[in-house]
Amino acid sequence: MRHLILSLLSGVLLALAWPTYGIPQLLFFAFVPLLIVIHERSASQKKSGWLILGLSYLSFFIWNIVSTYWLYYSTPFGMWFAVLVNTLLMALVFLIYYKITKRLDFKKSALFLVLLWISFEYLHLQWEFSWPWLNLGNAFAEYTSWIQWYEYTGAFGGTLWVWIGNFIVFKATLLYLKYKETKLILNGAVKLMACIGLPLLVSVIILKTYKTSTKTAEVVILQPNIDPYNEKYNITDSNIQTLLTTLAEERVTDSTALVLAPETVFADNTPLSKINYSPAYQFGKTMVSKHYKLSILSGISMYDYFTESSRVTPQSNSHPKGGWFDDYNSAYMMNTSKDIQLYHKSKLVVGVENFPYQGLLKPLLGDVMLDLGGTVAMKTTQKDREAFTLNYNIKTAPIICYESIYGEFVTGYVRNGAQFLSIITNDAWWSNTQGHKQHFNYARLRAIETRRSIARSANTGISGFISETGVVLETLGYEKQGSIKGTVTLNDTMTFYVKYGDYIARTSAFVLIFLFLYAITRRRGEV
């Protein structure tokens, strides 16, 4: 019963730490109750593998369900799939750790768990079942004054920070339980305060000395507030063109450099070959003809039909009438340049926009991805991160929705010249829940990592402007139709994180392999 209560406690602490309702300070000791369970079961002579898996599963299920329940509003089956599978993966991390503790001393086993967890989070950024929403470094998204050093470490620095704190508390707790001396707890408290306080001090110094770029551009953000379940696919692109034009003209001036509209706001599935005849094109052409300095960046749903078998890729879809087609969730830009600039979303939502490992799983599962909220067609991506060029050679990143939670991925736009980040998204699928609030705040991490200001257009909200230091400057709230105007800074400098990306995770995975081999080749009696 005691171990059950401790496992429940870890789950509750993790859930209570998560944004946007949470207290992230809890993360610095949230894993400790579960670590105590593993320590005590490991010290016993009983085989406890299944018990550890079950108790860990309980802890992580509470965390997952409380933090991401809002997925239910998009797809009930998809929510349960994400929660149950992600919980299992987290529990397996702790099961492996439990097995390793029998072969390594305390310090090495602690290092092993930290490396393993970071490697697990890194896997969630790379594989086709990607779901990095609960990566620990994301928890500080609302506390940007704490984490200005993310420009050097990225969000994985936050994950490492959390784990150092947990093992400080864990060790102090074990020593106290063994020797019953109060000074051991006090000593642990001092170490924890130093663990938390030193990065905070670094962050304060960075904020005090940081110099924001003086180059700026005026941006108008549009928020049409279209219900994706009852309106989006019942409103023609022509009607959308009229609505966006009305919203834009309320704010655009002769100084406006960019009008930003949300993801797939033009949803009629425009043929790629006919984009120059589409309402999306007419919207851009009309606005640019009235305001010669202006650029238009918007989301559009498109497809490209073809009959040449040589063009078929693993992401191509068979057409019912023969041939194939590529289905795109895209961003397009128009300005005084003759050519339309296009970027195709490349980090896809599992099940909704792609079928992970389709060649392997589809023969076994059929069209199960439809139950995850997906469509019959699989989206087609592109290899490179496109930086769109506005007038006067200003460049921005056309980040589409889910892509904004991938730190290293976003740095690709910056390395290709983006001076500020434009995020277009549609978070209305999750209703008015924590989902869209978390998504908005995760964007603040990207601002700090890249030192790029952000203009964010969301179909139903939250749209807004974020500074280079992650401060929210202005927003248009959920389920409000309208437009807002603001200024973004234009930065050309490259942060350490932009240059080197997720080096903490890659190093962790590399060291983990050697530590694992060291552990399994040792005799237990040597520990």
MIDRENPA-963548 format. One line per 4 residues: number of its first residue (from 1); for each residue y, x, z of C-alpha. Coordinates in steps of 0.5 Angstrom, whole numbers, plus 500, padded with zeros to 3 digits. Layout:
<kolzas>
NUM	Y/X/Z  ...
</kolzas>
This chain:
<kolzas>
1	500/500/500  505/506/502  504/509/495  505/502/491
5	512/501/495  514/508/493  512/507/486  516/500/486
9	522/504/489  522/509/484  522/504/479  528/500/482
13	532/506/483  531/508/476  533/501/473  539/500/478
17	542/507/475  542/505/468  549/503/465  553/499/464
21	551/495/471  548/501/474  550/507/479  548/513/475
25	548/518/482  541/514/484  538/518/478  539/525/482
29	533/522/487  530/516/483  524/520/481  522/523/488
33	518/517/491  514/517/485  513/525/486  511/524/493
37	505/519/491  503/524/486  504/530/491  499/526/496
41	494/524/491  494/531/488  493/534/495  487/529/497
45	480/531/494  479/524/491  480/523/483  486/519/482
49	488/519/475  487/512/473  491/510/480  497/515/478
53	497/512/471  497/505/474  503/507/479  507/511/474
57	506/505/469  509/500/475  515/505/476  517/505/469
61	515/498/467  521/496/472  526/501/469  524/499/462
65	524/491/463  530/491/467  534/496/462  532/493/455
69	530/486/457  536/484/452  531/486/446  528/479/447
73	534/476/444  532/479/437  525/479/437  520/477/443
77	514/481/441  518/487/439  521/487/446  514/487/449
81	512/492/444  518/497/446  517/496/453  510/496/454
85	509/502/449  515/506/452  512/505/459  505/508/457
89	508/514/454  513/515/460  506/514/465  502/519/461
93	508/524/462  506/523/469  499/523/469  499/530/465
97	504/533/470  499/530/476  493/534/472  497/540/472
101	499/540/479  492/542/481  492/548/477  500/551/478
105	504/552/484  510/548/486  515/552/482  511/552/476
109	508/545/476  516/543/477  518/547/471  512/544/467
113	514/537/469  522/538/467  519/541/460  514/536/459
117	520/530/460  525/534/456  520/535/450  518/527/451
121	525/525/450  526/530/444  519/527/441  523/520/441
125	529/523/437  524/525/432  518/521/430  517/515/427
129	516/511/433  523/513/435  526/510/441  531/514/445
133	535/509/449  533/511/456  533/518/455  536/520/462
137	542/524/459  545/517/456  546/514/463  552/518/464
141	556/514/458  561/511/463  562/517/467  565/521/461
145	570/525/466  563/528/469  560/530/463  565/534/459
149	560/540/458  556/536/454  560/539/448  556/545/450
153	549/542/452  549/535/449  545/529/452  539/534/454
157	544/537/459  544/531/463  537/530/463  536/537/465
161	541/536/471  538/530/473  531/533/474  534/539/478
165	537/534/483  530/531/483  526/537/485  532/539/490
169	531/533/494  523/533/493  522/540/496  527/538/501
173	523/532/503  516/535/503  519/541/507  521/536/512
177	515/532/512  511/538/514  516/541/519  520/535/522
181	526/540/522  533/536/520  536/542/518  531/542/512
185	534/536/510  541/538/511  540/544/507  537/540/501
189	543/536/501  548/542/501  544/544/495  544/537/492
193	551/537/493  552/544/489  547/541/483  552/535/482
197	558/538/484  559/545/480  558/541/473  563/536/476
201	568/542/477  566/545/470  568/538/467  574/537/471
205	577/544/468  575/542/461  579/536/462  585/540/465
209	585/545/459  583/541/453  588/540/448  587/534/443
213	588/535/436  595/533/433  593/531/427  592/524/426
217	591/518/422  592/510/422  586/506/422  585/498/422
221	578/496/425  576/489/423  571/484/427  569/478/423
225	565/475/429  559/472/424  553/469/428  547/473/424
229	542/468/426  546/462/424  552/464/419  551/471/416
233	546/469/411  549/462/409  556/465/408  557/468/401
237	560/475/400  566/472/396  567/468/403  566/474/407
241	571/478/402  576/472/403  575/473/411  576/481/411
245	582/481/407  585/476/411  584/480/418  586/486/414
249	593/484/412  594/482/419  594/489/421  595/494/415
253	601/498/414  604/503/409  601/508/414  594/506/414
257	589/511/412  583/507/413  580/499/414  573/499/417
261	569/493/417  562/492/420  555/494/418  552/489/412
265	558/485/413  557/484/405  549/481/406  548/478/399
269	543/484/397  548/487/392  544/490/386  546/497/386
273	547/497/379  552/492/379  556/494/385  562/494/381
277	562/487/380  561/485/387  565/481/392  565/488/396
281	568/492/390  573/486/389  575/487/397  576/494/396
285	580/494/390  585/489/392  586/492/398  587/499/395
289	591/496/389  596/493/395  596/500/399  595/506/395
293	594/510/401  589/506/404  581/507/404  576/502/405
297	569/503/409  565/497/410  557/496/411  553/493/405
301	546/491/404  544/493/397  537/494/393  536/498/387
305	530/495/382  526/500/377  520/500/373  519/508/373
309	513/510/377  516/517/378  521/514/382  517/511/387
313	517/514/394  514/512/401  520/508/402  520/504/396
317	517/497/396  513/493/390  517/487/387  513/481/386
321	515/480/379  512/488/377  516/494/378  519/497/385
325	525/497/389  529/501/394  532/497/399  538/500/403
329	543/498/409  549/502/406  556/504/407  561/504/402
333	568/507/401  573/506/396  580/509/395  584/511/389
337	579/516/387  575/513/381  568/513/384  565/509/390
341	562/513/395  555/511/398  551/513/404  545/510/406
345	543/509/413  537/514/415  535/513/422  532/506/422
349	530/501/427  522/501/428  519/495/426  526/492/424
353	527/497/418  521/501/417  514/501/418  512/507/422
357	506/511/419  505/506/414  500/509/410  496/510/416
361	497/504/420  498/498/415  491/498/412  489/497/420
365	495/492/422  497/489/416  504/486/416  505/486/424
369	512/489/423  514/482/421  513/480/429  517/486/431
373	523/482/427  522/486/421  523/484/414  518/485/408
377	522/490/405  522/497/408  529/501/408  530/507/404
381	534/513/407  537/519/404  536/526/406  543/529/408
385	549/526/412  555/524/408  562/525/410  566/520/406
389	573/523/403  579/519/405  586/520/401  589/526/403
393	582/530/404  581/527/410  574/526/412  570/521/416
397	563/520/418  560/513/416  555/512/422  551/506/421
401	549/502/428  543/505/431  544/512/428  550/513/433
405	545/514/439  542/521/436  546/526/438  544/532/434
409	543/527/428  551/526/428  553/533/428  550/533/421
413	556/529/419  561/534/423  558/540/419  559/536/413
417	566/536/414  567/529/418  574/530/422  573/523/426
421	567/519/427  567/512/424  561/507/427  559/501/423
425	554/496/427  552/489/428  550/488/435  550/481/435
429	542/480/435  542/482/442  547/476/444  552/477/450
433	547/482/454  547/489/456  545/491/449  551/491/446
437	555/494/452  550/500/452  550/501/445  558/502/445
441	558/506/451  553/511/448  558/512/442  562/516/448
445	557/521/448  558/523/441  565/523/442  564/529/447
449	559/532/444  563/533/437  570/533/440  571/527/434
453	575/521/436  571/515/434  573/508/430  568/503/431
457	567/496/428  562/491/430  561/485/427  561/481/434
461	564/486/438  565/491/442  570/494/437  574/499/439
465	577/506/439  575/512/443  578/519/444  575/526/443
469	574/526/451  570/520/451  576/515/453  576/508/451
473	583/507/448  583/500/446  577/495/445  576/488/442
477	571/484/446  565/481/444  565/474/440  572/475/438
481	574/475/431  580/479/429  583/486/428  586/492/432
485	590/498/429  590/505/433  590/512/431  585/517/431
489	585/524/431  583/529/426  579/535/429  576/541/424
493	573/545/430  566/546/431  563/545/438  557/549/441
497	553/543/441  555/542/433  553/549/431  546/549/435
501	544/542/436  539/540/441  537/547/443  535/545/450
505	530/541/448  527/546/442  527/551/448  523/547/452
509	518/545/447  517/552/446  516/554/453  512/548/455
513	506/550/450  506/557/453  506/554/460  501/549/458
517	496/554/456  497/559/462  495/553/466  489/551/463
521	486/558/462  487/559/470  482/558/475  483/553/480
525	482/558/486  488/562/483  493/557/485
</kolzas>
